[in-house]
Amino acid sequence: MIKETKGVFLHKVNWVILLLIVPILSNAQNPDDIRNNISEYIYGDGVGTTLAIADDAALVDLLRKISVTVKGDFISREKESTTGKDFNFESSYESIIKTYTNATITNTERIIIKPEPNAHVLRYVKRAEIDRIFISRRNKVYEFIEIADVALSKQQIDDALRYYYWAYSLVKSLRYPNEAKMEVDGKERLLITWLPTKLEEIFRDISINAKKTGQDTYEISARYCGKPIRSMDYSYFNGRDNSAIYSIKDGMGQIEMNSGLSAQNANVKVEYEFLGLAITDREVESVLKSQEPSVFRKAYYSVYLPNSAQIGNNYYQASDNKITGNSSSKLTITGSKDHFDKLQKINSSIASNQSANVRHLFTNEGWQDFSKILSYGRIQTTTNQKVDFFQEGNETICRGLSCIFKFTNNRTFNEQLSFTFDKNGKISHVALGLGKQIAEEEILSHEAWSEFSRKKIVSFLEDYRTAYATKDINFMERVFDDNAVIIVGRKLQSAPQMTDGKYLQNEYVKLTRFSKEEFIKHLRSSFQNKSYINLHFSNCEVIQLKKGVERYGIQVKQDYYSSNYGDTGYLYLLVDLEDPKNPIIHVRTWQENPDPNFGVIGPGHF
């Protein structure tokens, strides 16, 4: 969504920085105050020759007592039975309890009763802190359902399934799972039964079809309620083994069967557990690992594989050496046969792993960009391609060349490449695209301002995510202003406060400001320690900060994937695009969740 607002100023950021809030700690005077007040505290004692040994012993003692306390208060679901025999939930039950006890470790306090040697340590936590963890988990369920609802409305099936399933798993781990309710469509629903039903309904409304594009390759199209799915993760049995995780992007994906096998159908599984992404939330990760995974049989699809290949050239479909038309963004699509022929050669060179054959189609800068992208991962393309061309001054930009990048840890990403042709017809720039839907529906289709401005925003976001993928630290150093405001916000929770017999949730956001030097140093280290990085943008909102001035506030929901880390949060960039070849970022903020008081940091805060 694109909006226009009056000018705002950077110096207003000061009030945001002041929101650095930490939980209030206990003011207990001495160990006896803790031990004699068992109605308020739980404590553990530990002794050892060193402080570290004593501290570990105190934590073990504390967690044992917390487990006893939680178990005494925890009401598990009724025992189930299978084939007429009672099923023993004890091991699963104990694992769920540990997800609560382990969550308190970071909130415990320590008193050193006796220093080394023969140290004695007391570890303690307020009982109210355990109550806070119970309340927090229930509230997280509601938060996840809200995120999933929004994702489903936007055809982002991967996010919808992920958050509905995670919410369901958290509900099963609550003290009172059969009391967790929520109003849905005007009726109060029991979440322990509504959530799995919702998941089943989504699977029911997904359709997947395939067409043959090569000897063992197939292009698949995926729809939800008859509309192209914006994003969805899936895997399949290739005739010998399960595939890596693939991604549907803008309704399209790919299947590659094992060579030499003649199969009439492919068994496709739509991903919903997302255990690998649970690293972004330690609580969710611990809960998922504590439970047997829920199996949804409707998540498995038998997809018919036609025998006849449908291979053709979809690039050039017009006469008189030109093609013109309209995209869903209402912008004119224009390109020449020369552009189409060059892209066809590039696509063929990627498929045959002979990229050197098309070196002459690029400028030096364009070839550097293309080489970086080729080295991003093991790249694969399809024969059938549907691309759009847009005129931008004396340049022509092609968007939509689909490809798949594969990585060694069984992870794949679907991408659409963006090529810029200069006035001489050579490719001067290559980037990872935003995808047709976010680029066209959320940015290019809005007519509040000129095509030129909208295209600059899309190009900037493409370059930004490409810089992360190719680990282009020089681009990041160049694009950030020396005095840029860089803020990272993470949600904190203090112990709940009692009002009128009810606990109120108390959430705060801890905001940390970095200098450009600190941020680039951290980024350089991150680039070095990861074999791959992939940013996925959604829910894009753009605001022009002052009419007639090429300065924009860009807010997106960002999913960050890498070989050893992942997170989901909200990214805000205040960028000056007056010189589109040299954009300048003045503000960059990231927060994992909206603050309950001021929401997501945006242009109104600066």
C-alpha positions as CSV (number, residue, x, y, z in Angstrom):
1,M,0.0,0.0,0.0
2,I,1.3,3.4,-1.0
3,K,0.5,6.5,1.0
4,E,1.6,10.1,1.1
5,T,2.2,12.1,4.2
6,K,3.7,15.4,5.3
7,G,7.4,15.7,6.0
8,V,8.8,14.3,9.2
9,F,12.2,14.7,10.8
10,L,14.9,12.3,12.0
11,H,15.5,14.0,15.4
12,K,12.2,12.6,16.7
13,V,13.9,9.2,17.0
14,N,15.1,10.2,20.5
15,W,11.9,9.3,22.2
16,V,12.0,5.8,20.6
17,I,15.4,5.1,22.0
18,L,14.2,5.9,25.5
19,L,12.0,2.8,25.4
20,L,14.8,0.6,26.6
21,I,12.9,-1.1,29.4
22,V,14.1,-4.1,31.4
23,P,12.1,-6.2,33.9
24,I,12.3,-5.1,37.5
25,L,14.3,-7.5,39.6
26,S,13.6,-8.7,43.1
27,N,14.9,-6.6,46.0
28,A,15.4,-9.6,48.4
29,Q,17.9,-8.7,51.1
30,N,19.5,-12.1,51.9
31,P,19.1,-15.8,51.3
32,D,16.9,-16.3,54.4
33,D,14.4,-13.8,53.0
34,I,14.1,-16.1,49.9
35,R,14.0,-19.4,51.8
36,N,11.4,-18.2,54.3
37,N,9.1,-16.8,51.7
38,I,8.2,-20.0,49.7
39,S,4.8,-18.5,48.8
40,E,6.5,-15.9,46.7
41,Y,9.8,-17.6,45.7
42,I,11.2,-20.9,44.4
43,Y,14.9,-21.4,45.1
44,G,17.7,-23.8,44.5
45,D,20.9,-24.3,46.5
46,G,24.2,-25.4,45.1
47,V,27.7,-26.0,46.4
48,G,31.0,-26.8,44.6
49,T,34.7,-26.3,44.6
50,T,34.3,-23.5,42.0
51,L,31.6,-20.9,41.5
52,A,30.6,-22.4,38.1
53,I,30.0,-25.9,39.6
54,A,28.0,-24.4,42.5
55,D,26.0,-22.3,40.1
56,D,25.1,-25.3,37.9
57,A,24.1,-27.3,40.9
58,A,21.8,-24.5,42.1
59,L,20.2,-24.3,38.7
60,V,19.6,-28.0,38.6
61,D,18.0,-27.9,42.1
62,L,15.9,-24.9,41.1
63,L,14.6,-26.5,37.9
64,R,13.8,-29.7,39.8
65,K,11.6,-27.7,42.2
66,I,10.0,-25.7,39.4
67,S,9.2,-28.9,37.6
68,V,7.4,-30.3,40.7
69,T,5.5,-27.0,41.1
70,V,4.4,-26.9,37.5
71,K,3.5,-30.6,37.4
72,G,1.3,-30.1,40.5
73,D,-0.6,-27.3,38.7
74,F,-0.5,-28.6,35.2
75,I,-3.6,-30.3,33.9
76,S,-2.7,-32.5,31.0
77,R,-5.2,-33.6,28.3
78,E,-7.0,-36.8,29.0
79,K,-5.2,-40.0,28.3
80,E,-5.9,-41.3,24.8
81,S,-6.1,-44.9,23.9
82,T,-5.1,-46.8,20.8
83,T,-6.3,-50.3,19.8
84,G,-7.9,-50.7,23.2
85,K,-4.8,-50.0,25.2
86,D,-4.0,-47.0,27.4
87,F,-1.3,-44.8,25.8
88,N,1.3,-43.6,28.3
89,F,1.8,-39.9,28.0
90,E,4.3,-39.7,30.9
91,S,7.4,-39.1,28.8
92,S,5.6,-36.6,26.5
93,Y,4.1,-34.9,29.6
94,E,7.5,-34.5,31.2
95,S,8.9,-33.0,28.0
96,I,6.1,-30.4,27.9
97,I,6.8,-29.4,31.5
98,K,10.4,-28.9,30.6
99,T,9.4,-26.3,28.0
100,Y,8.1,-24.2,30.9
101,T,10.9,-24.8,33.4
102,N,13.6,-24.1,30.9
103,A,11.9,-20.9,29.9
104,T,12.6,-19.5,33.4
105,I,16.3,-20.0,33.3
106,T,17.0,-16.6,31.8
107,N,14.9,-14.9,34.4
108,T,16.4,-16.4,37.5
109,E,18.5,-14.4,40.1
110,R,21.6,-15.4,41.9
111,I,23.1,-14.8,45.3
112,I,26.6,-15.9,46.1
113,I,26.4,-17.1,49.7
114,K,30.0,-18.2,49.8
115,P,32.8,-17.4,47.3
116,E,35.4,-19.9,46.0
117,P,36.9,-22.2,47.1
118,N,33.9,-24.4,48.2
119,A,31.4,-21.9,46.8
120,H,27.8,-21.8,47.8
121,V,25.2,-20.3,45.4
122,L,21.4,-19.6,45.7
123,R,19.3,-19.4,42.5
124,Y,15.7,-18.2,42.8
125,V,12.8,-17.0,40.8
126,K,9.4,-15.5,41.7
127,R,6.4,-17.8,41.5
128,A,4.7,-15.0,39.6
129,E,7.3,-15.4,36.9
130,I,6.0,-18.9,36.2
131,D,2.5,-17.6,36.0
132,R,3.7,-15.1,33.5
133,I,5.1,-17.9,31.3
134,F,1.7,-19.6,31.3
135,I,0.0,-16.4,30.4
136,S,2.6,-15.5,27.8
137,R,2.2,-18.8,26.0
138,R,-1.6,-18.5,25.8
139,N,-1.3,-14.9,24.4
140,K,1.3,-16.1,21.8
141,V,-1.4,-18.6,20.5
142,Y,-3.7,-15.7,19.8
143,E,-0.9,-13.7,18.2
144,F,0.0,-16.6,15.9
145,I,-3.6,-17.0,14.8
146,E,-3.9,-13.4,13.9
147,I,-0.7,-13.6,11.8
148,A,-2.0,-16.7,10.1
149,D,-5.3,-15.1,9.3
150,V,-3.7,-12.2,7.6
151,A,-1.3,-14.5,5.7
152,L,-4.1,-16.7,4.4
153,S,-6.0,-13.7,3.1
154,K,-3.0,-12.8,1.0
155,Q,-2.5,-16.3,-0.3
156,Q,0.7,-16.7,1.7
157,I,0.0,-20.4,2.5
158,D,3.4,-21.1,4.0
159,D,3.0,-18.4,6.7
160,A,-0.6,-19.4,7.3
161,L,0.1,-23.1,7.8
162,R,3.2,-22.4,9.9
163,Y,1.4,-20.1,12.4
164,Y,-1.8,-22.1,12.6
165,Y,0.2,-25.3,13.2
166,W,2.5,-23.6,15.8
167,A,-0.5,-22.1,17.5
168,Y,-2.1,-25.6,17.6
169,S,1.1,-27.1,19.1
170,L,1.3,-24.4,21.8
171,V,-2.4,-24.9,22.7
172,K,-1.7,-28.6,23.3
173,S,1.1,-27.6,25.7
174,L,-1.1,-25.2,27.8
175,R,-2.0,-26.0,31.4
176,Y,-5.7,-26.0,30.4
177,P,-5.8,-26.8,26.7
178,N,-9.5,-27.5,26.8
179,E,-10.2,-24.0,28.1
180,A,-8.4,-22.0,25.4
181,K,-11.1,-20.4,23.3
182,M,-11.4,-17.6,20.8
183,E,-14.2,-15.9,18.9
184,V,-14.2,-16.8,15.2
185,D,-16.9,-15.6,12.8
186,G,-19.1,-14.5,15.7
187,K,-18.9,-17.8,17.6
188,E,-16.7,-18.9,20.4
189,R,-14.4,-21.7,19.3
190,L,-12.5,-24.3,21.3
191,L,-9.0,-23.9,19.8
192,I,-7.9,-27.5,20.5
193,T,-10.5,-28.6,17.9
194,W,-10.8,-25.5,15.7
195,L,-7.2,-25.2,14.8
196,P,-6.7,-28.7,13.3
197,T,-10.0,-28.3,11.5
198,K,-8.8,-25.0,10.0
199,L,-5.6,-26.7,8.8
200,E,-7.6,-29.5,7.2
201,E,-9.8,-26.9,5.4
202,I,-6.7,-25.2,4.0
203,F,-5.3,-28.4,2.7
204,R,-8.7,-29.3,1.1
205,D,-8.8,-26.0,-0.8
206,I,-5.3,-26.4,-2.3
207,S,-5.0,-27.8,-5.8
208,I,-1.7,-28.8,-7.5
209,N,-1.3,-29.6,-11.2
210,A,1.8,-30.5,-13.3
211,K,2.9,-30.2,-16.9
212,K,6.0,-31.8,-18.4
213,T,8.8,-29.4,-19.4
214,G,11.7,-31.7,-19.9
215,Q,12.8,-35.3,-19.8
216,D,12.4,-35.6,-16.0
217,T,11.2,-32.2,-15.1
218,Y,7.7,-30.8,-14.5
219,E,6.3,-27.3,-13.8
220,I,3.7,-27.3,-11.2
221,S,1.0,-24.7,-10.6
222,A,-0.6,-24.4,-7.1
223,R,-3.8,-22.7,-6.3
224,Y,-5.8,-21.9,-3.1
225,C,-9.6,-21.5,-3.6
226,G,-8.9,-21.2,-7.3
227,K,-6.3,-18.3,-7.0
228,P,-2.6,-18.6,-7.5
229,I,-0.7,-19.3,-4.3
230,R,1.7,-16.5,-3.4
231,S,4.1,-18.7,-1.4
232,M,4.0,-22.3,-0.2
233,D,6.7,-24.8,0.8
234,Y,6.6,-28.4,-0.4
235,S,8.6,-31.5,-0.9
236,Y,8.0,-34.7,-3.0
237,F,9.1,-38.2,-3.5
238,N,11.3,-38.3,-6.6
239,G,11.1,-42.0,-7.2
240,R,14.0,-42.9,-5.0
241,D,14.1,-40.4,-2.1
242,N,12.4,-37.4,-0.6
243,S,13.4,-34.1,-2.2
244,A,14.6,-31.0,-0.6
245,I,12.1,-28.3,0.5
246,Y,11.0,-26.4,-2.5
247,S,9.0,-23.2,-2.6
248,I,5.9,-22.2,-4.6
249,K,6.3,-18.6,-5.7
250,D,3.5,-16.7,-7.5
251,G,1.7,-19.9,-8.1
252,M,4.5,-21.8,-9.8
253,G,7.0,-24.5,-8.7
254,Q,9.0,-27.4,-10.1
255,I,9.4,-31.2,-9.7
256,E,12.4,-33.1,-10.9
257,M,11.9,-36.8,-10.9
258,N,14.8,-39.3,-10.6
259,S,16.3,-39.9,-14.1
260,G,15.1,-43.1,-15.8
261,L,12.0,-43.7,-13.7
262,S,8.6,-43.6,-15.4
263,A,6.1,-42.4,-12.9
264,Q,2.5,-41.5,-13.5
265,N,2.1,-39.5,-10.2
266,A,4.3,-37.6,-7.8
267,N,3.6,-37.7,-4.1
268,V,3.8,-34.1,-2.9
269,K,3.7,-33.0,0.7
270,V,2.8,-29.4,1.6
271,E,5.0,-28.2,4.5
272,Y,3.2,-27.2,7.7
273,E,5.4,-28.0,10.7
274,F,8.4,-25.8,9.8
275,L,10.6,-27.3,12.5
276,G,13.7,-25.8,10.9
277,L,12.3,-22.3,11.1
278,A,11.3,-22.8,14.8
279,I,14.9,-21.7,15.6
280,T,13.4,-18.1,15.3
281,D,11.4,-18.8,18.5
282,R,13.0,-20.9,21.2
283,E,9.8,-21.5,23.0
284,V,8.1,-22.8,19.9
285,E,11.1,-24.9,19.1
286,S,11.1,-26.5,22.5
287,V,7.4,-27.2,22.3
288,L,7.6,-28.8,18.8
289,K,10.4,-31.0,20.0
290,S,8.5,-32.1,23.1
291,Q,5.5,-33.4,21.1
292,E,4.9,-36.1,18.6
293,P,4.2,-34.2,15.3
294,S,0.5,-34.0,14.3
295,V,0.0,-35.8,11.0
296,F,-2.4,-34.2,8.5
297,R,-3.1,-36.7,5.7
298,K,-4.7,-34.1,3.5
299,A,-1.3,-32.3,3.3
300,Y,-0.2,-35.1,0.9
301,Y,-1.2,-34.8,-2.7
302,S,-0.9,-37.3,-5.6
303,V,-0.1,-35.1,-8.6
304,Y,-0.6,-36.5,-12.0
305,L,2.5,-36.3,-14.3
306,P,1.6,-36.2,-18.0
307,N,3.8,-38.1,-20.4
308,S,3.9,-35.6,-23.2
309,A,6.3,-32.6,-22.8
310,Q,4.9,-29.2,-23.3
311,I,8.1,-27.5,-24.3
312,G,8.0,-24.3,-26.2
313,N,9.2,-20.7,-26.5
314,N,7.0,-18.4,-24.5
315,Y,9.3,-15.4,-24.7
316,Y,8.3,-13.9,-28.0
317,Q,4.7,-13.7,-28.8
318,A,4.3,-10.6,-31.0
319,S,5.0,-9.4,-34.6
320,D,6.9,-6.4,-36.0
321,N,9.8,-7.2,-33.7
322,K,8.1,-5.7,-30.7
323,I,5.7,-6.8,-27.9
324,T,3.4,-4.5,-26.0
325,G,0.7,-5.2,-23.5
326,N,-0.4,-4.5,-19.9
327,S,0.6,-6.3,-16.7
328,S,-1.5,-6.7,-13.7
329,S,0.2,-3.5,-12.4
330,K,-1.5,-1.6,-15.2
331,L,2.0,-0.6,-16.5
332,T,2.8,-1.0,-20.2
333,I,4.9,-4.1,-21.0
334,T,7.3,-3.5,-23.8
335,G,10.2,-5.3,-25.2
336,S,11.9,-6.2,-28.6
337,K,12.6,-9.5,-30.1
338,D,16.3,-8.8,-29.4
339,H,15.6,-8.7,-25.7
340,F,13.6,-12.0,-25.8
341,D,16.3,-13.8,-27.8
342,K,19.0,-12.7,-25.3
343,L,17.0,-14.0,-22.3
344,Q,16.4,-17.2,-24.1
345,K,20.1,-17.7,-24.6
346,I,20.8,-16.8,-21.0
347,N,18.2,-19.3,-19.8
348,S,19.7,-22.0,-22.0
349,S,23.2,-21.2,-20.8
350,I,22.1,-21.7,-17.2
351,A,20.4,-25.0,-18.0
352,S,23.5,-26.3,-19.8
353,N,25.9,-24.9,-17.2
354,Q,27.7,-22.9,-20.0
355,S,27.2,-19.3,-18.8
356,A,30.5,-18.2,-20.4
357,N,28.8,-18.5,-23.8
358,V,26.6,-15.5,-23.0
359,R,29.4,-13.2,-21.6
360,H,29.1,-10.9,-24.6
361,L,25.5,-10.0,-23.8
362,F,26.6,-8.2,-20.6
363,T,28.5,-5.1,-19.7
364,N,31.4,-5.6,-17.2
365,E,29.2,-4.5,-14.3
366,G,26.3,-6.7,-15.5
367,W,28.5,-9.7,-15.8
368,Q,29.8,-9.2,-12.2
369,D,26.2,-9.1,-11.0
370,F,25.3,-12.2,-13.0
371,S,28.4,-14.1,-11.8
372,K,27.6,-13.4,-8.1
373,I,24.1,-14.7,-8.6
374,L,25.3,-17.8,-10.4
375,S,27.5,-18.5,-7.4
376,Y,24.7,-18.0,-4.9
377,G,23.7,-21.6,-5.0
378,R,23.2,-24.5,-7.4
379,I,21.0,-22.8,-10.0
380,Q,18.3,-24.5,-12.1
381,T,15.8,-23.1,-14.6
382,T,12.8,-24.3,-16.5
383,T,12.2,-24.3,-20.3
384,N,8.9,-22.5,-20.2
385,Q,9.3,-18.9,-19.0
386,K,6.9,-16.0,-18.8
387,V,8.6,-12.7,-18.3
388,D,7.5,-9.0,-18.3
389,F,9.5,-6.1,-19.8
390,F,9.2,-2.5,-18.5
391,Q,10.6,0.7,-19.9
392,E,12.5,2.9,-17.5
393,G,14.0,5.9,-19.2
394,N,16.4,4.7,-21.8
395,E,16.7,1.3,-20.1
396,T,14.5,-1.8,-20.4
397,I,13.9,-4.0,-17.3
398,C,12.9,-7.7,-17.6
399,R,11.3,-9.3,-14.5
400,G,10.2,-12.8,-13.9
401,L,12.9,-15.2,-15.2
402,S,12.2,-18.1,-12.8
403,C,14.9,-20.3,-11.3
404,I,15.6,-22.5,-8.3
405,F,18.6,-22.2,-6.0
406,K,19.6,-25.4,-4.2
407,F,21.9,-25.6,-1.1
408,T,23.8,-28.4,0.5
409,N,21.6,-28.6,3.6
410,N,18.6,-29.7,1.6
411,R,17.1,-26.2,1.3
412,T,15.9,-24.6,-1.9
413,F,14.5,-21.2,-2.8
414,N,12.5,-20.2,-5.8
415,E,13.6,-16.9,-7.3
416,Q,12.7,-14.6,-10.2
417,L,15.7,-12.8,-11.7
418,S,15.5,-9.2,-12.8
419,F,17.7,-8.0,-15.8
420,T,18.3,-4.4,-16.8
421,F,19.2,-3.7,-20.5
422,D,21.0,-0.4,-21.3
423,K,20.3,1.7,-24.3
424,N,22.8,-0.4,-26.3
425,G,20.9,-3.6,-25.6
426,K,23.5,-5.0,-23.2
427,I,22.6,-6.3,-19.7
428,S,24.0,-3.8,-17.2
429,H,22.5,-5.1,-14.0
430,V,21.1,-8.3,-12.6
431,A,19.2,-8.8,-9.3
432,L,17.0,-11.2,-7.4
433,G,13.5,-10.0,-8.0
434,L,10.7,-9.3,-5.5
435,G,8.3,-11.7,-7.2
436,K,5.4,-10.7,-9.4
437,Q,2.8,-10.3,-6.8
438,I,4.6,-8.1,-4.3
439,A,6.2,-6.0,-7.0
440,E,3.1,-5.5,-9.1
441,E,0.2,-5.7,-6.6
442,E,1.7,-3.9,-3.7
443,I,3.9,-1.3,-5.4
444,L,3.7,-1.0,-9.1
445,S,-0.1,-1.1,-9.3
446,H,-0.6,2.0,-7.2
447,E,-1.1,5.2,-9.2
448,A,-0.6,7.8,-6.5
449,W,2.7,8.9,-8.1
450,S,4.6,8.3,-11.3
451,E,5.7,5.0,-12.8
452,F,9.3,6.3,-12.5
453,S,9.0,6.5,-8.7
454,R,7.3,3.2,-8.3
455,K,9.9,1.4,-10.4
456,K,12.7,3.0,-8.4
457,I,11.3,1.5,-5.2
458,V,11.0,-2.0,-6.7
459,S,14.6,-1.8,-8.0
460,F,15.9,-0.6,-4.7
461,L,14.3,-3.5,-2.7
462,E,15.5,-6.0,-5.3
463,D,19.1,-4.7,-4.9
464,Y,18.8,-4.7,-1.1
465,R,17.8,-8.4,-0.8
466,T,20.3,-9.3,-3.5
467,A,23.1,-7.7,-1.5
468,Y,22.2,-10.0,1.4
469,A,22.1,-13.1,-0.8
470,T,25.4,-12.3,-2.5
471,K,26.9,-11.0,0.7
472,D,27.8,-7.7,-0.9
473,I,29.2,-5.8,2.0
474,N,30.5,-3.0,-0.3
475,F,26.9,-2.3,-1.3
476,M,25.8,-2.2,2.3
477,E,28.6,0.2,3.3
478,R,27.8,2.4,0.3
479,V,24.0,2.5,0.7
480,F,23.9,3.5,4.4
481,D,24.4,7.2,5.3
482,D,27.3,7.7,7.7
483,N,24.9,9.1,10.3
484,A,22.2,6.6,9.6
485,V,19.8,5.7,12.5
486,I,19.9,1.9,12.9
487,I,17.7,0.3,15.5
488,V,16.9,-3.3,16.5
489,G,14.0,-4.0,18.7
490,R,13.1,-7.1,20.7
491,K,10.1,-7.8,22.8
492,L,10.5,-8.1,26.6
493,Q,7.9,-9.2,29.1
494,S,7.8,-8.3,32.8
495,A,5.8,-10.2,35.4
496,P,2.1,-9.6,35.0
497,Q,0.3,-7.1,37.2
498,M,-2.9,-8.0,39.0
499,T,-5.9,-5.7,38.4
500,D,-9.4,-6.5,39.6
501,G,-8.5,-10.1,40.1
502,K,-7.1,-10.5,36.6
503,Y,-3.5,-10.5,35.2
504,L,-2.6,-7.9,32.7
505,Q,0.0,-8.7,30.0
506,N,3.0,-6.4,30.3
507,E,5.1,-6.3,27.1
508,Y,7.8,-3.9,26.2
509,V,10.2,-3.5,23.4
510,K,13.9,-3.2,24.1
511,L,15.4,-1.0,21.4
512,T,19.1,-1.0,20.7
513,R,20.7,1.7,18.5
514,F,23.8,0.9,16.4
515,S,26.2,3.2,14.6
516,K,26.8,2.5,11.0
517,E,30.3,1.2,11.8
518,E,28.8,-1.3,14.4
519,F,26.1,-2.4,12.1
520,I,28.5,-3.1,9.2
521,K,30.9,-4.9,11.5
522,H,28.1,-7.2,12.6
523,L,26.9,-7.7,9.1
524,R,30.3,-8.6,7.8
525,S,30.7,-11.2,10.5
526,S,27.2,-12.6,9.7
527,F,28.1,-12.8,6.0
528,Q,31.3,-14.7,6.8
529,N,29.5,-17.2,9.1
530,K,26.7,-18.3,6.8
531,S,26.8,-20.4,3.7
532,Y,23.6,-18.7,2.4
533,I,21.2,-16.0,3.3
534,N,17.7,-15.4,1.8
535,L,15.3,-12.5,2.6
536,H,11.6,-12.9,1.8
537,F,9.5,-9.7,1.8
538,S,5.7,-9.5,2.2
539,N,3.1,-7.0,3.4
540,C,4.9,-4.1,1.8
541,E,3.7,-0.5,2.6
542,V,5.4,2.5,1.1
543,I,4.9,6.2,2.2
544,Q,6.3,9.2,0.4
545,L,7.5,11.4,3.1
546,K,7.1,14.7,1.3
547,K,5.3,15.4,-2.0
548,G,7.8,16.1,-4.8
549,V,10.7,14.7,-2.8
550,E,12.1,11.3,-3.7
551,R,12.3,10.1,0.0
552,Y,10.3,7.1,1.1
553,G,9.4,5.1,4.1
554,I,9.3,1.4,3.2
555,Q,7.8,-1.1,5.7
556,V,7.8,-4.8,5.0
557,K,7.4,-8.0,6.9
558,Q,10.7,-9.8,6.5
559,D,11.5,-13.5,6.8
560,Y,15.2,-14.1,7.2
561,Y,16.6,-17.5,6.2
562,S,20.2,-18.6,6.6
563,S,22.2,-21.8,7.0
564,N,22.5,-21.4,10.8
565,Y,19.8,-18.8,11.8
566,G,16.4,-17.5,11.0
567,D,13.9,-14.9,12.2
568,T,10.7,-13.1,11.2
569,G,10.1,-9.5,11.9
570,Y,9.3,-6.0,10.6
571,L,11.8,-4.0,8.6
572,Y,11.5,-0.3,8.1
573,L,13.8,1.7,5.7
574,L,13.8,5.4,5.2
575,V,15.5,5.8,1.9
576,D,16.4,8.7,-0.4
577,L,16.0,7.8,-4.1
578,E,16.7,11.2,-5.6
579,D,19.6,9.6,-7.4
580,P,18.2,6.1,-8.1
581,K,21.7,4.7,-9.0
582,N,23.0,5.8,-5.6
583,P,20.2,5.3,-3.0
584,I,20.9,6.4,0.6
585,I,19.4,4.8,3.7
586,H,18.9,7.3,6.5
587,V,17.0,5.0,8.9
588,R,16.9,1.2,9.3
589,T,14.8,-0.4,12.0
590,W,13.9,-4.0,12.7
591,Q,11.7,-5.5,15.4
592,E,10.4,-9.0,15.8
593,N,6.9,-8.0,17.0
594,P,4.8,-4.9,17.0
595,D,4.9,-3.0,20.3
596,P,1.6,-3.1,22.2
597,N,1.8,0.7,22.6
598,F,3.2,2.1,19.4
599,G,3.0,-0.9,17.0
600,V,5.7,-1.2,14.3
601,I,8.3,1.5,14.1
602,G,7.7,3.6,11.0
603,P,7.9,7.1,9.5
604,G,5.7,8.6,12.2
605,H,8.5,8.0,14.8
606,F,11.2,10.0,13.0
